[in-house]
Amino acid sequence: MRRSGFSGISSTPIVVMTHAAMPAQSLADVIALARKEPGRISAGTPPPPTVNYFAAELFKAMAADITIVSYRGTAPLTNDLLGGHVDLAFNTIAPAISNIRAGRLRALAVAATARSPALPEVPTAAEAGLPGYDAVFYYGLTAPAGTPQPIIDRLNQELMRIVTAPDVRERLIAEGTEPVAGTPDEYAANIAREEGKWAALVRKLGLKIE
């Protein structure tokens, strides 16, 4: 059944991160190493068609040739990154935030136009030397297609009241996401924009998503 979006909840940028023993200290260092030895640097992601995976493909297309390694989920990816079995990871903040804060993982950049309030010390990709690199994961709610507009509007109002409450906002940020408040039309436009962006990447690179 087709569904209609009625509200976003939160968003989290994809973070380019590496293990603490990796010689590269910055995103620029990683790009330089990858360009010097194309394909040598390995980068783990959750499986396609996640935004995480697309973020790695976008990085490969924009910055340098890397070898993408797809994992079944974030837990095995994080474990292998901690163990140095892959050089980089493209992942959301939540699965890695405790290891980043403890210094076991190094966050090189967030793939967003603004820094994340969960990791304010981590530069954006543009600040780190890769302008235009943007990959954000959005969370939201939908309703069945054909749901009456007054119901959509009421659901949106109630969810926005909850999401913007100070204690909820604080909890979301602590878990690595940032509250997103907006109208149903804004949420629908965001969905369309994201679908168009990643569909264009898939077509451009000839990716086969199973």
Helices and strands as residue ranges (DSSP letters): E 3-13, E 15-19, H 27-36, E 42-45, H 51-62, E 67-70, H 74-82, E 88-91, H 97-101, E 105-110, E 136-144, H 149-163, H 166-174, E 178-179, H 184-205
